[in-house]
Amino acid sequence: MFKLTGKKAIVTGGGSGIGKAIALVFARQGAEVHVVELHEAAAYETRAEIEAAGGLVFIHTCDVSRQDQVNKVFEAIGGVDILVNNAGIAHVGNLENTSEADLDRIYQVNVKGAYNCLQAAVSRMREQGGGTILNLASIVSHVGIPDRFAYSMSKGAIHAMTLSVAKDYLSDNIRCNSVSPARVHTPFVDGFIAKNYPGKEDEMFEKLSKTQPIGRMARPEEVAALALFLCSDEAAFITGCDYPIDGGFIKLNN
Ligand SMILES: NC(=O)c1ccc[n+]([C@@H]2O[C@H](COP(=O)([O-])OP(=O)(O)OC[C@H]3O[C@@H](n4cnc5c(N)ncnc54)[C@H](O)[C@@H]3O)[C@@H](O)[C@H]2O)c1
């Protein structure tokens, strides 16, 4: 079960955190993995790990917010069976202290980046007779979290785009789902703690860990396991769904 042999999988932001864990597990399950990543050095590290484990991987340096770059990369890859829209950036702030520039930046990467890759993938999947898409949403797509105005806007959009794409491409045999993690311990979390709570890193890490009723953050590999299921043929009956992976955050935080 859960084999991806013969499938071409594109993982955006596969140089770090959740995307890296997804790239590693997809390669282990037999996929030809294409890491689409802004940071070349990070992509090289993922490639080295996959190759050391005997997997098949190609890396593409690309800013997903740039449609010209995305189209060029998808053209070079040639076909796609699985797309994981994972590349994303964080922002801390409420409505009033979120600047226009911050809002635009979050939109460009988290929303337009996903749109660019969805658009490039869907036509190719249709030509091939089908495909599977997984988008990285978040608990903020579903519940209110303090000081996440722009980020929530972007992840709400991811959830809505997932439903829209799932609906429009049903007859093309393209499945589209999303996952909504609570906090996952990745450089993304470490980065925003360091940036937004300097000097209070340990205290904030502890505090954020405890906001999951289960008492800790997720591991990237735990999200990758769910991604593998949803992108495998075993999940062929699942489309237009969002899966929280949140240690009880959405339903048990009361
Ligand atoms: N870590 C969490 O707690 C958490 C929770 C819920 C959802 N998510 C979502 O999961 C996804 C991955 O998060 P992570 O924690 O692994 O982050 P991360 O920062 O560890 O990795 C993100 C990767 O995306 C790449 N990237 C950023 N901007 C890019 C761009 N414009 N073009 C191409 N690549 C780009 C980065 O270089 C990095 O390698 C994000 O969409 C994030 O919003 C994360």
The ligand as a Gaussian input file, in Angstrom:
#p B3LYP/6-31G(d) Opt

LIG

0 1
 N        5.174000      24.731000      10.604000
 C        3.935000      24.932000      10.972000
 O        3.611000      25.039000      12.173000
 C        2.844000      24.984000       9.950000
 C        1.512000      24.848000      10.377000
 C        0.482000      24.900000       9.437000
 C        0.777000      25.067000       8.098000
 N        2.077000      25.198000       7.709000
 C        2.332000      25.382000       6.278000
 O        3.148000      24.340000       5.805000
 C        3.990000      24.818000       4.752000
 C        5.438000      24.498000       5.050000
 O        5.785000      25.051000       6.295000
 P        7.151000      24.688000       7.011000
 O        6.885000      24.873000       8.453000
 O        7.700000      23.391000       6.523000
 O        8.046000      25.919000       6.486000
 P        9.643000      26.077000       6.222000
 O        9.925000      27.537000       6.320000
 O       10.405000      25.139000       7.069000
 O        9.752000      25.626000       4.698000
 C        9.130000      26.371000       3.677000
 C        9.946000      26.213000       2.423000
 O        9.311000      26.975000       1.392000
 C       10.323000      27.658000       0.681000
 N        9.777000      28.865000       0.081000
 C        9.388000      30.007000       0.717000
 N        8.989000      30.917000      -0.165000
 C        9.121000      30.344000      -1.391000
 C        8.876000      30.792000      -2.710000
 N        8.429000      32.035000      -2.944000
 N        9.115000      29.954000      -3.734000
 C        9.587000      28.695000      -3.511000
 N        9.841000      28.221000      -2.286000
 C        9.617000      29.044000      -1.246000
 C       11.376000      28.006000       1.723000
 O       12.630000      28.288000       1.130000
 C       11.370000      26.761000       2.572000
 O       12.299000      25.806000       2.102000
 C        3.698000      26.328000       4.642000
 O        2.766000      26.545000       3.612000
 C        3.083000      26.673000       5.975000
 O        2.218000      27.768000       5.894000
 C        3.117000      25.154000       8.604000

